[in-house]
Amino acid sequence: MAEEEVNETDITNRLRRIEGQIRGLSRMLEEKGSCEALIIQVLAVRAAIDRVASEILKHHVDQCLNEMSPAEAKSAISRAVQLMNKII
């Protein structure tokens, strides 16, 4: 399996787990789960989404370094860093 396929599969699997976590949050809310438990789950979802963003960025940077000229890669990586700063 190619590295790109592995990365896509990993990201897809992570997103499916996040979907399950969101459904779990909805159930907890419907069942009047405790505030603390809900917040813990929200934080877990947020951390999982951040990890997905990080994986996507890592893949993008790898592509920039391998497929672009140094000037193009520098510009693309700079834009990617700006995007990550919006997440943080």
PyMOL Python script that loads the backbone (N, CA, C, O; Angstrom):
from pymol import cmd

cmd.read_pdbstr("""\
ATOM      1  N   MET A   1       0.850  -1.177   0.000  1.00  0.00           N
ATOM      2  CA  MET A   1       0.000   0.000   0.000  1.00  0.00           C
ATOM      3  C   MET A   1       0.898   1.243   0.000  1.00  0.00           C
ATOM      4  O   MET A   1       1.875   1.305   0.747  1.00  0.00           O
ATOM      5  N   ALA A   2       0.570   2.215  -0.826  1.00  0.00           N
ATOM      6  CA  ALA A   2       1.354   3.431  -0.923  1.00  0.00           C
ATOM      7  C   ALA A   2       1.189   4.274   0.338  1.00  0.00           C
ATOM      8  O   ALA A   2       0.176   4.191   1.032  1.00  0.00           O
ATOM      9  N   GLU A   3       2.225   5.101   0.621  1.00  0.00           N
ATOM     10  CA  GLU A   3       2.177   5.943   1.815  1.00  0.00           C
ATOM     11  C   GLU A   3       0.956   6.851   1.815  1.00  0.00           C
ATOM     12  O   GLU A   3       0.335   7.062   2.856  1.00  0.00           O
ATOM     13  N   GLU A   4       0.608   7.391   0.641  1.00  0.00           N
ATOM     14  CA  GLU A   4      -0.552   8.284   0.543  1.00  0.00           C
ATOM     15  C   GLU A   4      -1.838   7.551   0.911  1.00  0.00           C
ATOM     16  O   GLU A   4      -2.709   8.107   1.580  1.00  0.00           O
ATOM     17  N   GLU A   5      -1.951   6.287   0.464  1.00  0.00           N
ATOM     18  CA  GLU A   5      -3.139   5.494   0.787  1.00  0.00           C
ATOM     19  C   GLU A   5      -3.198   5.217   2.281  1.00  0.00           C
ATOM     20  O   GLU A   5      -4.275   5.270   2.876  1.00  0.00           O
ATOM     21  N   VAL A   6      -2.058   4.922   2.897  1.00  0.00           N
ATOM     22  CA  VAL A   6      -2.017   4.664   4.331  1.00  0.00           C
ATOM     23  C   VAL A   6      -2.467   5.915   5.072  1.00  0.00           C
ATOM     24  O   VAL A   6      -3.263   5.836   6.007  1.00  0.00           O
ATOM     25  N   ASN A   7      -1.955   7.076   4.651  1.00  0.00           N
ATOM     26  CA  ASN A   7      -2.319   8.329   5.295  1.00  0.00           C
ATOM     27  C   ASN A   7      -3.814   8.576   5.164  1.00  0.00           C
ATOM     28  O   ASN A   7      -4.470   8.946   6.138  1.00  0.00           O
ATOM     29  N   GLU A   8      -4.360   8.374   3.967  1.00  0.00           N
ATOM     30  CA  GLU A   8      -5.789   8.600   3.751  1.00  0.00           C
ATOM     31  C   GLU A   8      -6.622   7.634   4.583  1.00  0.00           C
ATOM     32  O   GLU A   8      -7.636   8.026   5.160  1.00  0.00           O
ATOM     33  N   THR A   9      -6.206   6.389   4.647  1.00  0.00           N
ATOM     34  CA  THR A   9      -6.917   5.391   5.448  1.00  0.00           C
ATOM     35  C   THR A   9      -6.875   5.762   6.920  1.00  0.00           C
ATOM     36  O   THR A   9      -7.888   5.671   7.613  1.00  0.00           O
ATOM     37  N   ASP A  10      -5.712   6.181   7.401  1.00  0.00           N
ATOM     38  CA  ASP A  10      -5.573   6.580   8.803  1.00  0.00           C
ATOM     39  C   ASP A  10      -6.493   7.753   9.119  1.00  0.00           C
ATOM     40  O   ASP A  10      -7.182   7.751  10.139  1.00  0.00           O
ATOM     41  N   ILE A  11      -6.502   8.744   8.251  1.00  0.00           N
ATOM     42  CA  ILE A  11      -7.341   9.920   8.476  1.00  0.00           C
ATOM     43  C   ILE A  11      -8.810   9.542   8.426  1.00  0.00           C
ATOM     44  O   ILE A  11      -9.593  10.002   9.256  1.00  0.00           O
ATOM     45  N   THR A  12      -9.196   8.714   7.468  1.00  0.00           N
ATOM     46  CA  THR A  12     -10.585   8.267   7.363  1.00  0.00           C
ATOM     47  C   THR A  12     -11.001   7.517   8.627  1.00  0.00           C
ATOM     48  O   THR A  12     -12.096   7.730   9.147  1.00  0.00           O
ATOM     49  N   ASN A  13     -10.129   6.642   9.118  1.00  0.00           N
ATOM     50  CA  ASN A  13     -10.436   5.906  10.351  1.00  0.00           C
ATOM     51  C   ASN A  13     -10.581   6.844  11.538  1.00  0.00           C
ATOM     52  O   ASN A  13     -11.478   6.669  12.363  1.00  0.00           O
ATOM     53  N   ARG A  14      -9.706   7.839  11.631  1.00  0.00           N
ATOM     54  CA  ARG A  14      -9.798   8.812  12.717  1.00  0.00           C
ATOM     55  C   ARG A  14     -11.120   9.572  12.644  1.00  0.00           C
ATOM     56  O   ARG A  14     -11.773   9.786  13.665  1.00  0.00           O
ATOM     57  N   LEU A  15     -11.515   9.980  11.430  1.00  0.00           N
ATOM     58  CA  LEU A  15     -12.769  10.716  11.268  1.00  0.00           C
ATOM     59  C   LEU A  15     -13.976   9.850  11.644  1.00  0.00           C
ATOM     60  O   LEU A  15     -14.947  10.354  12.209  1.00  0.00           O
ATOM     61  N   ARG A  16     -13.919   8.576  11.340  1.00  0.00           N
ATOM     62  CA  ARG A  16     -15.020   7.675  11.729  1.00  0.00           C
ATOM     63  C   ARG A  16     -15.117   7.549  13.245  1.00  0.00           C
ATOM     64  O   ARG A  16     -16.212   7.509  13.807  1.00  0.00           O
ATOM     65  N   ARG A  17     -13.954   7.488  13.902  1.00  0.00           N
ATOM     66  CA  ARG A  17     -13.977   7.435  15.374  1.00  0.00           C
ATOM     67  C   ARG A  17     -14.563   8.726  15.941  1.00  0.00           C
ATOM     68  O   ARG A  17     -15.316   8.700  16.914  1.00  0.00           O
ATOM     69  N   ILE A  18     -14.214   9.844  15.328  1.00  0.00           N
ATOM     70  CA  ILE A  18     -14.757  11.135  15.777  1.00  0.00           C
ATOM     71  C   ILE A  18     -16.271  11.151  15.591  1.00  0.00           C
ATOM     72  O   ILE A  18     -16.999  11.634  16.459  1.00  0.00           O
ATOM     73  N   GLU A  19     -16.745  10.625  14.464  1.00  0.00           N
ATOM     74  CA  GLU A  19     -18.200  10.539  14.252  1.00  0.00           C
ATOM     75  C   GLU A  19     -18.855   9.750  15.379  1.00  0.00           C
ATOM     76  O   GLU A  19     -19.904  10.144  15.888  1.00  0.00           O
ATOM     77  N   GLY A  20     -18.242   8.646  15.764  1.00  0.00           N
ATOM     78  CA  GLY A  20     -18.769   7.845  16.865  1.00  0.00           C
ATOM     79  C   GLY A  20     -18.763   8.617  18.176  1.00  0.00           C
ATOM     80  O   GLY A  20     -19.708   8.525  18.961  1.00  0.00           O
ATOM     81  N   GLN A  21     -17.699   9.377  18.413  1.00  0.00           N
ATOM     82  CA  GLN A  21     -17.637  10.184  19.632  1.00  0.00           C
ATOM     83  C   GLN A  21     -18.749  11.234  19.638  1.00  0.00           C
ATOM     84  O   GLN A  21     -19.359  11.483  20.678  1.00  0.00           O
ATOM     85  N   ILE A  22     -19.013  11.844  18.497  1.00  0.00           N
ATOM     86  CA  ILE A  22     -20.069  12.862  18.399  1.00  0.00           C
ATOM     87  C   ILE A  22     -21.430  12.220  18.664  1.00  0.00           C
ATOM     88  O   ILE A  22     -22.255  12.782  19.384  1.00  0.00           O
ATOM     89  N   ARG A  23     -21.662  11.041  18.081  1.00  0.00           N
ATOM     90  CA  ARG A  23     -22.932  10.344  18.349  1.00  0.00           C
ATOM     91  C   ARG A  23     -23.058  10.028  19.834  1.00  0.00           C
ATOM     92  O   ARG A  23     -24.138  10.141  20.413  1.00  0.00           O
ATOM     93  N   GLY A  24     -21.940   9.629  20.448  1.00  0.00           N
ATOM     94  CA  GLY A  24     -21.945   9.354  21.880  1.00  0.00           C
ATOM     95  C   GLY A  24     -22.276  10.599  22.694  1.00  0.00           C
ATOM     96  O   GLY A  24     -23.003  10.533  23.685  1.00  0.00           O
ATOM     97  N   LEU A  25     -21.738  11.726  22.267  1.00  0.00           N
ATOM     98  CA  LEU A  25     -22.057  12.993  22.932  1.00  0.00           C
ATOM     99  C   LEU A  25     -23.549  13.293  22.844  1.00  0.00           C
ATOM    100  O   LEU A  25     -24.163  13.708  23.827  1.00  0.00           O
ATOM    101  N   SER A  26     -24.130  13.084  21.666  1.00  0.00           N
ATOM    102  CA  SER A  26     -25.566  13.330  21.488  1.00  0.00           C
ATOM    103  C   SER A  26     -26.379  12.444  22.421  1.00  0.00           C
ATOM    104  O   SER A  26     -27.344  12.899  23.036  1.00  0.00           O
ATOM    105  N   ARG A  27     -25.985  11.172  22.525  1.00  0.00           N
ATOM    106  CA  ARG A  27     -26.695  10.247  23.427  1.00  0.00           C
ATOM    107  C   ARG A  27     -26.561  10.705  24.876  1.00  0.00           C
ATOM    108  O   ARG A  27     -27.529  10.700  25.636  1.00  0.00           O
ATOM    109  N   MET A  28     -25.335  11.104  25.246  1.00  0.00           N
ATOM    110  CA  MET A  28     -25.117  11.566  26.617  1.00  0.00           C
ATOM    111  C   MET A  28     -26.005  12.768  26.925  1.00  0.00           C
ATOM    112  O   MET A  28     -26.566  12.872  28.015  1.00  0.00           O
ATOM    113  N   LEU A  29     -26.125  13.659  25.972  1.00  0.00           N
ATOM    114  CA  LEU A  29     -26.948  14.853  26.161  1.00  0.00           C
ATOM    115  C   LEU A  29     -28.420  14.468  26.312  1.00  0.00           C
ATOM    116  O   LEU A  29     -29.111  14.970  27.198  1.00  0.00           O
ATOM    117  N   GLU A  30     -28.898  13.567  25.434  1.00  0.00           N
ATOM    118  CA  GLU A  30     -30.283  13.109  25.493  1.00  0.00           C
ATOM    119  C   GLU A  30     -30.577  12.411  26.816  1.00  0.00           C
ATOM    120  O   GLU A  30     -31.671  12.529  27.369  1.00  0.00           O
ATOM    121  N   GLU A  31     -29.572  11.678  27.317  1.00  0.00           N
ATOM    122  CA  GLU A  31     -29.755  10.926  28.566  1.00  0.00           C
ATOM    123  C   GLU A  31     -29.394  11.759  29.800  1.00  0.00           C
ATOM    124  O   GLU A  31     -29.287  11.233  30.908  1.00  0.00           O
ATOM    125  N   LYS A  32     -29.210  13.058  29.592  1.00  0.00           N
ATOM    126  CA  LYS A  32     -28.910  13.983  30.687  1.00  0.00           C
ATOM    127  C   LYS A  32     -27.620  13.594  31.421  1.00  0.00           C
ATOM    128  O   LYS A  32     -27.574  13.554  32.650  1.00  0.00           O
ATOM    129  N   GLY A  33     -26.580  13.311  30.637  1.00  0.00           N
ATOM    130  CA  GLY A  33     -25.280  12.990  31.220  1.00  0.00           C
ATOM    131  C   GLY A  33     -24.748  14.158  32.025  1.00  0.00           C
ATOM    132  O   GLY A  33     -25.198  15.294  31.876  1.00  0.00           O
ATOM    133  N   SER A  34     -23.791  13.861  32.873  1.00  0.00           N
ATOM    134  CA  SER A  34     -23.247  14.913  33.728  1.00  0.00           C
ATOM    135  C   SER A  34     -22.467  15.927  32.891  1.00  0.00           C
ATOM    136  O   SER A  34     -21.895  15.603  31.850  1.00  0.00           O
ATOM    137  N   CYS A  35     -22.466  17.137  33.377  1.00  0.00           N
ATOM    138  CA  CYS A  35     -21.740  18.222  32.715  1.00  0.00           C
ATOM    139  C   CYS A  35     -20.264  17.851  32.570  1.00  0.00           C
ATOM    140  O   CYS A  35     -19.673  18.048  31.508  1.00  0.00           O
ATOM    141  N   GLU A  36     -19.682  17.324  33.619  1.00  0.00           N
ATOM    142  CA  GLU A  36     -18.264  16.968  33.596  1.00  0.00           C
ATOM    143  C   GLU A  36     -17.975  15.913  32.521  1.00  0.00           C
ATOM    144  O   GLU A  36     -17.003  16.034  31.775  1.00  0.00           O
ATOM    145  N   ALA A  37     -18.813  14.890  32.447  1.00  0.00           N
ATOM    146  CA  ALA A  37     -18.610  13.839  31.444  1.00  0.00           C
ATOM    147  C   ALA A  37     -18.752  14.393  30.025  1.00  0.00           C
ATOM    148  O   ALA A  37     -17.994  14.025  29.128  1.00  0.00           O
ATOM    149  N   LEU A  38     -19.728  15.279  29.832  1.00  0.00           N
ATOM    150  CA  LEU A  38     -19.909  15.902  28.510  1.00  0.00           C
ATOM    151  C   LEU A  38     -18.697  16.727  28.115  1.00  0.00           C
ATOM    152  O   LEU A  38     -18.218  16.630  26.985  1.00  0.00           O
ATOM    153  N   ILE A  39     -18.203  17.533  29.033  1.00  0.00           N
ATOM    154  CA  ILE A  39     -17.041  18.375  28.741  1.00  0.00           C
ATOM    155  C   ILE A  39     -15.815  17.515  28.431  1.00  0.00           C
ATOM    156  O   ILE A  39     -15.058  17.819  27.509  1.00  0.00           O
ATOM    157  N   ILE A  40     -15.624  16.454  29.192  1.00  0.00           N
ATOM    158  CA  ILE A  40     -14.494  15.555  28.938  1.00  0.00           C
ATOM    159  C   ILE A  40     -14.578  14.993  27.523  1.00  0.00           C
ATOM    160  O   ILE A  40     -13.570  14.924  26.819  1.00  0.00           O
ATOM    161  N   GLN A  41     -15.777  14.592  27.106  1.00  0.00           N
ATOM    162  CA  GLN A  41     -15.943  14.045  25.759  1.00  0.00           C
ATOM    163  C   GLN A  41     -15.757  15.114  24.681  1.00  0.00           C
ATOM    164  O   GLN A  41     -15.180  14.840  23.629  1.00  0.00           O
ATOM    165  N   VAL A  42     -16.239  16.316  24.935  1.00  0.00           N
ATOM    166  CA  VAL A  42     -16.041  17.413  23.971  1.00  0.00           C
ATOM    167  C   VAL A  42     -14.544  17.669  23.796  1.00  0.00           C
ATOM    168  O   VAL A  42     -14.067  17.848  22.675  1.00  0.00           O
ATOM    169  N   LEU A  43     -13.813  17.686  24.895  1.00  0.00           N
ATOM    170  CA  LEU A  43     -12.368  17.902  24.823  1.00  0.00           C
ATOM    171  C   LEU A  43     -11.671  16.770  24.069  1.00  0.00           C
ATOM    172  O   LEU A  43     -10.714  17.007  23.332  1.00  0.00           O
ATOM    173  N   ALA A  44     -12.150  15.546  24.253  1.00  0.00           N
ATOM    174  CA  ALA A  44     -11.581  14.404  23.528  1.00  0.00           C
ATOM    175  C   ALA A  44     -11.824  14.543  22.030  1.00  0.00           C
ATOM    176  O   ALA A  44     -10.936  14.259  21.225  1.00  0.00           O
ATOM    177  N   VAL A  45     -13.027  14.980  21.653  1.00  0.00           N
ATOM    178  CA  VAL A  45     -13.346  15.183  20.236  1.00  0.00           C
ATOM    179  C   VAL A  45     -12.460  16.282  19.660  1.00  0.00           C
ATOM    180  O   VAL A  45     -11.916  16.144  18.564  1.00  0.00           O
ATOM    181  N   ARG A  46     -12.323  17.352  20.395  1.00  0.00           N
ATOM    182  CA  ARG A  46     -11.498  18.469  19.918  1.00  0.00           C
ATOM    183  C   ARG A  46     -10.054  18.023  19.722  1.00  0.00           C
ATOM    184  O   ARG A  46      -9.425  18.383  18.727  1.00  0.00           O
ATOM    185  N   ALA A  47      -9.526  17.247  20.658  1.00  0.00           N
ATOM    186  CA  ALA A  47      -8.160  16.741  20.532  1.00  0.00           C
ATOM    187  C   ALA A  47      -8.028  15.823  19.317  1.00  0.00           C
ATOM    188  O   ALA A  47      -7.022  15.864  18.609  1.00  0.00           O
ATOM    189  N   ALA A  48      -9.041  15.002  19.082  1.00  0.00           N
ATOM    190  CA  ALA A  48      -9.011  14.098  17.924  1.00  0.00           C
ATOM    191  C   ALA A  48      -9.037  14.878  16.622  1.00  0.00           C
ATOM    192  O   ALA A  48      -8.337  14.524  15.673  1.00  0.00           O
ATOM    193  N   ILE A  49      -9.827  15.924  16.566  1.00  0.00           N
ATOM    194  CA  ILE A  49      -9.884  16.761  15.364  1.00  0.00           C
ATOM    195  C   ILE A  49      -8.544  17.463  15.157  1.00  0.00           C
ATOM    196  O   ILE A  49      -8.075  17.581  14.024  1.00  0.00           O
ATOM    197  N   ASP A  50      -7.934  17.924  16.225  1.00  0.00           N
ATOM    198  CA  ASP A  50      -6.616  18.554  16.121  1.00  0.00           C
ATOM    199  C   ASP A  50      -5.584  17.566  15.573  1.00  0.00           C
ATOM    200  O   ASP A  50      -4.720  17.943  14.782  1.00  0.00           O
ATOM    201  N   ARG A  51      -5.677  16.298  15.996  1.00  0.00           N
ATOM    202  CA  ARG A  51      -4.746  15.288  15.487  1.00  0.00           C
ATOM    203  C   ARG A  51      -4.965  15.054  13.994  1.00  0.00           C
ATOM    204  O   ARG A  51      -4.004  14.859  13.250  1.00  0.00           O
ATOM    205  N   VAL A  52      -6.218  15.072  13.553  1.00  0.00           N
ATOM    206  CA  VAL A  52      -6.504  14.929  12.115  1.00  0.00           C
ATOM    207  C   VAL A  52      -5.889  16.100  11.354  1.00  0.00           C
ATOM    208  O   VAL A  52      -5.246  15.903  10.323  1.00  0.00           O
ATOM    209  N   ALA A  53      -6.082  17.299  11.853  1.00  0.00           N
ATOM    210  CA  ALA A  53      -5.504  18.481  11.192  1.00  0.00           C
ATOM    211  C   ALA A  53      -3.986  18.358  11.130  1.00  0.00           C
ATOM    212  O   ALA A  53      -3.378  18.697  10.114  1.00  0.00           O
ATOM    213  N   SER A  54      -3.378  17.883  12.191  1.00  0.00           N
ATOM    214  CA  SER A  54      -1.928  17.709  12.226  1.00  0.00           C
ATOM    215  C   SER A  54      -1.457  16.692  11.192  1.00  0.00           C
ATOM    216  O   SER A  54      -0.456  16.913  10.510  1.00  0.00           O
ATOM    217  N   GLU A  55      -2.179  15.578  11.076  1.00  0.00           N
ATOM    218  CA  GLU A  55      -1.822  14.557  10.089  1.00  0.00           C
ATOM    219  C   GLU A  55      -1.947  15.095   8.662  1.00  0.00           C
ATOM    220  O   GLU A  55      -1.095  14.830   7.814  1.00  0.00           O
ATOM    221  N   ILE A  56      -2.999  15.841   8.412  1.00  0.00           N
ATOM    222  CA  ILE A  56      -3.189  16.428   7.084  1.00  0.00           C
ATOM    223  C   ILE A  56      -2.059  17.405   6.788  1.00  0.00           C
ATOM    224  O   ILE A  56      -1.517  17.411   5.683  1.00  0.00           O
ATOM    225  N   LEU A  57      -1.703  18.221   7.758  1.00  0.00           N
ATOM    226  CA  LEU A  57      -0.619  19.185   7.574  1.00  0.00           C
ATOM    227  C   LEU A  57       0.707  18.465   7.335  1.00  0.00           C
ATOM    228  O   LEU A  57       1.480  18.856   6.460  1.00  0.00           O
ATOM    229  N   LYS A  58       0.966  17.424   8.106  1.00  0.00           N
ATOM    230  CA  LYS A  58       2.203  16.653   7.935  1.00  0.00           C
ATOM    231  C   LYS A  58       2.292  16.110   6.514  1.00  0.00           C
ATOM    232  O   LYS A  58       3.338  16.209   5.873  1.00  0.00           O
ATOM    233  N   HIS A  59       1.218  15.547   6.031  1.00  0.00           N
ATOM    234  CA  HIS A  59       1.188  15.006   4.672  1.00  0.00           C
ATOM    235  C   HIS A  59       1.432  16.124   3.657  1.00  0.00           C
ATOM    236  O   HIS A  59       2.179  15.939   2.696  1.00  0.00           O
ATOM    237  N   HIS A  60       0.811  17.271   3.867  1.00  0.00           N
ATOM    238  CA  HIS A  60       0.967  18.408   2.956  1.00  0.00           C
ATOM    239  C   HIS A  60       2.423  18.875   2.917  1.00  0.00           C
ATOM    240  O   HIS A  60       2.971  19.118   1.842  1.00  0.00           O
ATOM    241  N   VAL A  61       3.046  19.000   4.087  1.00  0.00           N
ATOM    242  CA  VAL A  61       4.443  19.446   4.148  1.00  0.00           C
ATOM    243  C   VAL A  61       5.343  18.434   3.442  1.00  0.00           C
ATOM    244  O   VAL A  61       6.241  18.821   2.695  1.00  0.00           O
ATOM    245  N   ASP A  62       5.110  17.143   3.672  1.00  0.00           N
ATOM    246  CA  ASP A  62       5.891  16.118   2.982  1.00  0.00           C
ATOM    247  C   ASP A  62       5.773  16.269   1.471  1.00  0.00           C
ATOM    248  O   ASP A  62       6.767  16.181   0.749  1.00  0.00           O
ATOM    249  N   GLN A  63       4.552  16.497   1.001  1.00  0.00           N
ATOM    250  CA  GLN A  63       4.342  16.704  -0.440  1.00  0.00           C
ATOM    251  C   GLN A  63       5.091  17.937  -0.919  1.00  0.00           C
ATOM    252  O   GLN A  63       5.742  17.895  -1.963  1.00  0.00           O
ATOM    253  N   CYS A  64       5.010  19.022  -0.183  1.00  0.00           N
ATOM    254  CA  CYS A  64       5.695  20.265  -0.565  1.00  0.00           C
ATOM    255  C   CYS A  64       7.186  20.019  -0.727  1.00  0.00           C
ATOM    256  O   CYS A  64       7.793  20.441  -1.711  1.00  0.00           O
ATOM    257  N   LEU A  65       7.771  19.333   0.248  1.00  0.00           N
ATOM    258  CA  LEU A  65       9.213  19.118   0.236  1.00  0.00           C
ATOM    259  C   LEU A  65       9.647  18.165  -0.873  1.00  0.00           C
ATOM    260  O   LEU A  65      10.753  18.286  -1.399  1.00  0.00           O
ATOM    261  N   ASN A  66       8.788  17.227  -1.227  1.00  0.00           N
ATOM    262  CA  ASN A  66       9.148  16.222  -2.223  1.00  0.00           C
ATOM    263  C   ASN A  66       8.794  16.600  -3.649  1.00  0.00           C
ATOM    264  O   ASN A  66       9.439  16.131  -4.586  1.00  0.00           O
ATOM    265  N   GLU A  67       7.777  17.444  -3.834  1.00  0.00           N
ATOM    266  CA  GLU A  67       7.261  17.676  -5.178  1.00  0.00           C
ATOM    267  C   GLU A  67       7.392  19.106  -5.680  1.00  0.00           C
ATOM    268  O   GLU A  67       7.163  19.358  -6.863  1.00  0.00           O
ATOM    269  N   MET A  68       7.749  20.038  -4.825  1.00  0.00           N
ATOM    270  CA  MET A  68       7.792  21.443  -5.236  1.00  0.00           C
ATOM    271  C   MET A  68       9.222  21.959  -5.258  1.00  0.00           C
ATOM    272  O   MET A  68      10.125  21.402  -4.633  1.00  0.00           O
ATOM    273  N   SER A  69       9.389  23.036  -5.997  1.00  0.00           N
ATOM    274  CA  SER A  69      10.682  23.723  -5.953  1.00  0.00           C
ATOM    275  C   SER A  69      10.842  24.322  -4.563  1.00  0.00           C
ATOM    276  O   SER A  69       9.849  24.510  -3.861  1.00  0.00           O
ATOM    277  N   PRO A  70      12.060  24.623  -4.152  1.00  0.00           N
ATOM    278  CA  PRO A  70      12.256  25.204  -2.814  1.00  0.00           C
ATOM    279  C   PRO A  70      11.425  26.462  -2.578  1.00  0.00           C
ATOM    280  O   PRO A  70      10.879  26.631  -1.487  1.00  0.00           O
ATOM    281  N   ALA A  71      11.316  27.334  -3.551  1.00  0.00           N
ATOM    282  CA  ALA A  71      10.545  28.574  -3.363  1.00  0.00           C
ATOM    283  C   ALA A  71       9.060  28.272  -3.212  1.00  0.00           C
ATOM    284  O   ALA A  71       8.392  28.852  -2.356  1.00  0.00           O
ATOM    285  N   GLU A  72       8.539  27.366  -4.040  1.00  0.00           N
ATOM    286  CA  GLU A  72       7.121  26.988  -3.938  1.00  0.00           C
ATOM    287  C   GLU A  72       6.850  26.307  -2.601  1.00  0.00           C
ATOM    288  O   GLU A  72       5.844  26.582  -1.947  1.00  0.00           O
ATOM    289  N   ALA A  73       7.757  25.415  -2.202  1.00  0.00           N
ATOM    290  CA  ALA A  73       7.587  24.695  -0.938  1.00  0.00           C
ATOM    291  C   ALA A  73       7.589  25.668   0.233  1.00  0.00           C
ATOM    292  O   ALA A  73       6.767  25.545   1.141  1.00  0.00           O
ATOM    293  N   LYS A  74       8.499  26.631   0.221  1.00  0.00           N
ATOM    294  CA  LYS A  74       8.572  27.613   1.301  1.00  0.00           C
ATOM    295  C   LYS A  74       7.260  28.379   1.428  1.00  0.00           C
ATOM    296  O   LYS A  74       6.763  28.586   2.535  1.00  0.00           O
ATOM    297  N   SER A  75       6.699  28.801   0.294  1.00  0.00           N
ATOM    298  CA  SER A  75       5.443  29.542   0.298  1.00  0.00           C
ATOM    299  C   SER A  75       4.284  28.665   0.800  1.00  0.00           C
ATOM    300  O   SER A  75       3.478  29.102   1.621  1.00  0.00           O
ATOM    301  N   ALA A  76       4.213  27.439   0.303  1.00  0.00           N
ATOM    302  CA  ALA A  76       3.129  26.529   0.697  1.00  0.00           C
ATOM    303  C   ALA A  76       3.218  26.181   2.185  1.00  0.00           C
ATOM    304  O   ALA A  76       2.199  26.126   2.874  1.00  0.00           O
ATOM    305  N   ILE A  77       4.419  25.951   2.671  1.00  0.00           N
ATOM    306  CA  ILE A  77       4.594  25.615   4.078  1.00  0.00           C
ATOM    307  C   ILE A  77       4.247  26.819   4.955  1.00  0.00           C
ATOM    308  O   ILE A  77       3.660  26.659   6.025  1.00  0.00           O
ATOM    309  N   SER A  78       4.603  28.004   4.510  1.00  0.00           N
ATOM    310  CA  SER A  78       4.258  29.222   5.256  1.00  0.00           C
ATOM    311  C   SER A  78       2.743  29.364   5.384  1.00  0.00           C
ATOM    312  O   SER A  78       2.241  29.703   6.455  1.00  0.00           O
ATOM    313  N   ARG A  79       2.014  29.106   4.297  1.00  0.00           N
ATOM    314  CA  ARG A  79       0.545  29.175   4.346  1.00  0.00           C
ATOM    315  C   ARG A  79      -0.007  28.099   5.290  1.00  0.00           C
ATOM    316  O   ARG A  79      -0.963  28.347   6.025  1.00  0.00           O
ATOM    317  N   ALA A  80       0.593  26.913   5.267  1.00  0.00           N
ATOM    318  CA  ALA A  80       0.148  25.827   6.138  1.00  0.00           C
ATOM    319  C   ALA A  80       0.351  26.193   7.606  1.00  0.00           C
ATOM    320  O   ALA A  80      -0.510  25.914   8.440  1.00  0.00           O
ATOM    321  N   VAL A  81       1.481  26.812   7.922  1.00  0.00           N
ATOM    322  CA  VAL A  81       1.749  27.243   9.299  1.00  0.00           C
ATOM    323  C   VAL A  81       0.723  28.272   9.733  1.00  0.00           C
ATOM    324  O   VAL A  81       0.242  28.237  10.866  1.00  0.00           O
ATOM    325  N   GLN A  82       0.386  29.193   8.833  1.00  0.00           N
ATOM    326  CA  GLN A  82      -0.642  30.201   9.147  1.00  0.00           C
ATOM    327  C   GLN A  82      -1.979  29.521   9.463  1.00  0.00           C
ATOM    328  O   GLN A  82      -2.685  29.928  10.385  1.00  0.00           O
ATOM    329  N   LEU A  83      -2.316  28.495   8.701  1.00  0.00           N
ATOM    330  CA  LEU A  83      -3.561  27.758   8.970  1.00  0.00           C
ATOM    331  C   LEU A  83      -3.507  27.093  10.340  1.00  0.00           C
ATOM    332  O   LEU A  83      -4.481  27.149  11.092  1.00  0.00           O
ATOM    333  N   MET A  84      -2.391  26.471  10.670  1.00  0.00           N
ATOM    334  CA  MET A  84      -2.270  25.804  11.966  1.00  0.00           C
ATOM    335  C   MET A  84      -2.368  26.814  13.108  1.00  0.00           C
ATOM    336  O   MET A  84      -2.917  26.508  14.166  1.00  0.00           O
ATOM    337  N   ASN A  85      -1.842  27.998  12.896  1.00  0.00           N
ATOM    338  CA  ASN A  85      -1.937  29.022  13.936  1.00  0.00           C
ATOM    339  C   ASN A  85      -3.393  29.422  14.192  1.00  0.00           C
ATOM    340  O   ASN A  85      -3.725  29.851  15.297  1.00  0.00           O
ATOM    341  N   LYS A  86      -4.245  29.291  13.208  1.00  0.00           N
ATOM    342  CA  LYS A  86      -5.667  29.584  13.400  1.00  0.00           C
ATOM    343  C   LYS A  86      -6.328  28.516  14.272  1.00  0.00           C
ATOM    344  O   LYS A  86      -7.286  28.800  14.992  1.00  0.00           O
ATOM    345  N   ILE A  87      -5.820  27.305  14.203  1.00  0.00           N
ATOM    346  CA  ILE A  87      -6.362  26.184  14.980  1.00  0.00           C
ATOM    347  C   ILE A  87      -5.972  26.326  16.447  1.00  0.00           C
ATOM    348  O   ILE A  87      -6.773  26.072  17.346  1.00  0.00           O
ATOM    349  N   ILE A  88      -4.745  26.731  16.666  1.00  0.00           N
ATOM    350  CA  ILE A  88      -4.191  26.784  18.036  1.00  0.00           C
ATOM    351  C   ILE A  88      -4.776  27.886  18.808  1.00  0.00           C
ATOM    352  O   ILE A  88      -4.427  28.077  19.973  1.00  0.00           O
TER     353      ILE A  88
END
""", "prot")
cmd.dss("prot")
cmd.show_as("cartoon", "prot")
cmd.util.cbc("prot")
cmd.orient("prot")
